[in-house]
Amino acid sequence: MEQIETWSDFNVAMVGATAALAGLVIVAASVNIGDIIKEASLTARLAAGISGLVLALIGSAIGLIPEVGPVLYGVAMIVIALGAGVFQVQATRRIFENQHPANRMRWLKSAVGFLAPLAYLIGGALLAAGQPAGLAWFAVGSIVAIGAALLVSWIVLVEVLR
């Protein structure tokens, strides 16, 4: 599909950006990993943020495979988005289990992590159905994954030092 090839520059940029950011998040978290793993909700949220970056990384990498077809690309992204969604389901469960009075805005904390997988699910379904608009949804998912991962990582790193 010619439309996939037109997104190659975007995909190259996203592969580099998401790989670098995922590495930085993991290194930053490793400095305080002993404290992070003491709080299950922080650990689960950090894992969900990293899984969003991995989703964006893999999605962009698949888009760079020569002559990848839209149906295969779409179905692959649906499967990978569902996998990333599993991490967010776990994070949501942990967020709601944490009954500390300072744990407010549980729904918002949970919703943020679902945005990127949802964008990829929509994009995958559209692309598998032959609609090139699915590629734009992948772009939205990539950008949202970066924003969500940065937000969650910052929150986890600040929370663990309180």
C-alpha positions as CSV (number, residue, x, y, z in Angstrom):
1,M,0.0,0.0,0.0
2,E,1.5,3.2,-1.1
3,Q,0.0,5.2,1.8
4,I,2.1,3.2,4.3
5,E,5.3,4.2,2.5
6,T,4.3,7.9,2.7
7,W,4.5,7.6,6.5
8,S,8.0,6.2,6.5
9,D,9.7,9.4,7.7
10,F,7.3,9.7,10.6
11,N,7.8,6.0,11.4
12,V,11.6,6.4,11.4
13,A,11.3,9.4,13.7
14,M,9.0,7.5,16.0
15,V,11.2,4.5,16.2
16,G,14.1,6.6,17.3
17,A,12.1,8.7,19.7
18,T,10.2,5.9,21.4
19,A,13.3,3.7,21.7
20,A,15.3,6.5,23.3
21,L,12.5,7.5,25.6
22,A,11.8,4.0,26.7
23,G,15.5,3.6,27.6
24,L,15.5,6.8,29.5
25,V,12.4,5.9,31.5
26,I,13.8,2.6,32.4
27,V,17.1,4.1,33.5
28,A,15.4,6.8,35.5
29,A,13.1,4.3,37.2
30,S,16.0,1.9,38.0
31,V,17.6,4.6,40.2
32,N,14.7,4.2,42.6
33,I,13.4,0.8,41.7
34,G,13.5,-0.5,45.3
35,D,11.1,2.2,46.4
36,I,8.9,2.0,43.2
37,I,8.2,-1.7,43.6
38,K,7.0,-1.2,47.2
39,E,3.9,0.5,45.8
40,A,2.0,-1.8,43.5
41,S,0.1,1.0,41.8
42,L,3.2,2.9,40.9
43,T,4.9,-0.2,39.5
44,A,1.8,-1.1,37.4
45,R,1.4,2.4,36.1
46,L,5.1,2.6,35.1
47,A,4.8,-0.8,33.3
48,A,1.7,0.5,31.5
49,G,3.6,3.7,30.4
50,I,6.5,1.6,29.1
51,S,4.1,-0.7,27.3
52,G,2.6,2.3,25.5
53,L,6.1,3.3,24.3
54,V,6.7,-0.3,23.2
55,L,3.4,-0.2,21.3
56,A,4.5,2.9,19.5
57,L,7.9,1.5,18.8
58,I,6.7,-1.8,17.4
59,G,3.9,-0.1,15.5
60,S,6.3,2.3,13.8
61,A,8.8,-0.5,13.1
62,I,6.2,-2.6,11.4
63,G,5.3,0.3,9.2
64,L,8.9,0.4,8.0
65,I,8.9,-3.3,6.8
66,P,9.1,-3.2,3.0
67,E,5.9,-4.0,1.3
68,V,3.9,-4.7,4.5
69,G,0.3,-5.0,3.5
70,P,-2.5,-3.0,5.2
71,V,-4.4,-6.0,6.4
72,L,-1.4,-7.6,8.1
73,Y,-0.3,-4.2,9.5
74,G,-3.8,-3.5,10.8
75,V,-4.2,-7.0,12.4
76,A,-0.7,-6.9,14.0
77,M,-1.5,-3.5,15.5
78,I,-4.8,-4.7,16.9
79,V,-3.0,-7.7,18.6
80,I,-0.2,-5.5,20.0
81,A,-2.6,-2.8,21.2
82,L,-4.6,-5.5,23.1
83,G,-1.3,-6.6,24.7
84,A,-0.5,-3.1,25.8
85,G,-4.1,-2.7,27.0
86,V,-3.5,-5.7,29.4
87,F,-0.9,-3.7,31.2
88,Q,-3.3,-0.7,31.5
89,V,-6.0,-3.0,32.9
90,Q,-3.6,-4.2,35.5
91,A,-2.6,-0.6,36.3
92,T,-6.3,0.4,36.6
93,R,-6.9,-2.4,39.0
94,R,-4.0,-1.3,41.2
95,I,-5.0,2.3,41.0
96,F,-8.5,1.5,42.4
97,E,-7.1,-0.9,45.0
98,N,-5.0,1.9,46.5
99,Q,-7.3,3.5,49.0
100,H,-4.9,6.1,50.3
101,P,-6.7,9.5,50.7
102,A,-4.1,11.1,48.4
103,N,-5.0,8.8,45.6
104,R,-7.6,11.0,43.9
105,M,-8.8,11.2,40.3
106,R,-8.6,7.4,39.9
107,W,-10.7,7.5,36.7
108,L,-8.5,10.1,35.1
109,K,-5.3,8.2,36.1
110,S,-6.8,5.1,34.5
111,A,-8.1,6.7,31.3
112,V,-4.8,8.3,30.3
113,G,-3.2,4.9,29.8
114,F,-6.0,3.6,27.6
115,L,-5.8,6.4,25.0
116,A,-2.8,5.1,23.0
117,P,-4.0,1.4,22.8
118,L,-7.5,2.7,21.9
119,A,-6.1,4.8,19.0
120,Y,-4.1,1.8,17.8
121,L,-7.1,-0.4,18.0
122,I,-9.2,2.1,15.9
123,G,-6.3,2.5,13.4
124,G,-5.8,-1.2,13.1
125,A,-9.5,-1.9,12.5
126,L,-9.6,0.9,9.8
127,L,-6.4,-0.3,8.1
128,A,-7.5,-3.9,8.1
129,A,-10.7,-2.8,6.5
130,G,-8.7,-1.1,3.7
131,Q,-9.1,2.5,5.1
132,P,-5.8,4.4,5.0
133,A,-7.1,6.7,7.7
134,G,-6.0,4.0,10.1
135,L,-2.4,5.3,9.6
136,A,-3.4,8.7,11.0
137,W,-4.8,6.9,14.0
138,F,-1.4,5.2,14.5
139,A,0.2,8.6,14.4
140,V,-2.2,9.8,17.1
141,G,-1.5,6.7,19.1
142,S,2.2,7.2,18.9
143,I,2.0,10.8,20.0
144,V,-0.4,10.0,22.9
145,A,1.8,7.1,24.0
146,I,4.8,9.5,24.3
147,G,2.8,12.0,26.2
148,A,1.2,9.5,28.5
149,A,4.5,7.8,29.2
150,L,6.2,11.0,30.1
151,L,3.3,12.0,32.4
152,V,3.1,8.7,34.1
153,S,6.9,8.4,34.5
154,W,7.2,11.9,36.0
155,I,4.4,11.1,38.4
156,V,5.9,7.8,39.5
157,L,9.3,9.4,40.0
158,V,7.9,12.3,42.0
159,E,5.6,10.1,44.0
160,V,8.3,7.7,45.0
161,L,10.4,10.5,46.5
162,R,7.5,11.9,48.7
